[in-house]
Amino acid sequence: MDEVRARIRDVPDFPRKGIVFKDITPVLADPKLFHRVVETLAARWRGEKVAKVVGIESRGFLLAAPVAYALGAGLCIVRKPGKLPWQTVREAYQLEYGEDALELHVDAVGPGDRVLVVDDVLATGGTASAVGNLVARQGAELLGYSFLIELGFLGGARRLGTSHIHAIVRY
């Protein structure tokens, strides 16, 4: 989608020097373009009987909620530790410099649930992989991942193994 690519804003040296941040807010601000993005993300999974869409904190929430709605699926969220109000399961994962973790409510997904994970950007794949592990640990079936942007040069898709990956824009 060339129009989406044209509206993604590059922000140099954010959040730190040497990184070019892909700002999706101009895409979200355009109602027709945002609608097309949501429909494109959802279209790949129509007919797959998605029961739950898992959105990754925080920009992933902006895409996961309307995708879940479009698919007639439930919405679940994954957050940083200590942000969810009830019992959670936690998955730690490695960052370039250190470790982080994500949490999911224990009852968010479970056996028999067909789950789609949605986020804004696939970069190195660490975050998405951790979420996939959380879904699998709860006994749910991970159908795949959808992203607005894939930064292919960072190799995140390789980290996600055999899971199906769908991205609208690739760099």
Steps between C-alpha positions, in 0.01 A plus 500: 500500500697793365270756659563353846875500442483863386321603821736324742727769636870436563623660821882491514682439827189397695487361764880514487773602259536276196143369499249609237158468665206411274218728619158358407295787645447667158346172377272481804394864460370444146158334547483343153856372514458369855185317389688342207784392728260332743312331215827381343625358829168326564453373143795260523335321795135492389384140484767389752250498789707734715361486854736752664723780380789580732628858484848588618557810716455771402474591131386145429181579692412764240495237225395189690171644627353588160637178346331296774177688437527444123554127554228461763766385746578581860781739588773415751791719595861433595669757722821568684523345849275643766259676261221240483262497798445125546693172504751475217749276330837656420754446225849647527698568185838639403550851372807631325622630837331306778172326564133595505175314564137501391186384676162363392198430719486128584150471354555713188561205267480128550455159343285512188561871438635586155718805559638777281771729638497861372758774542609810313859400414696178469863589566729241662208275594574477871174650618283309253679174580440553873128555433486188284656306788238637742219394265646152457560456875130564558412217261355720225572456129718778358378563146758766424603862525386817322698823489458833330878514442771235474861616523629200305865604525485430877406134448206483738306257280772237546458525877130419474569158351237337286215724610329686221590867476293762318625857458358781288824696448850353495827688524 
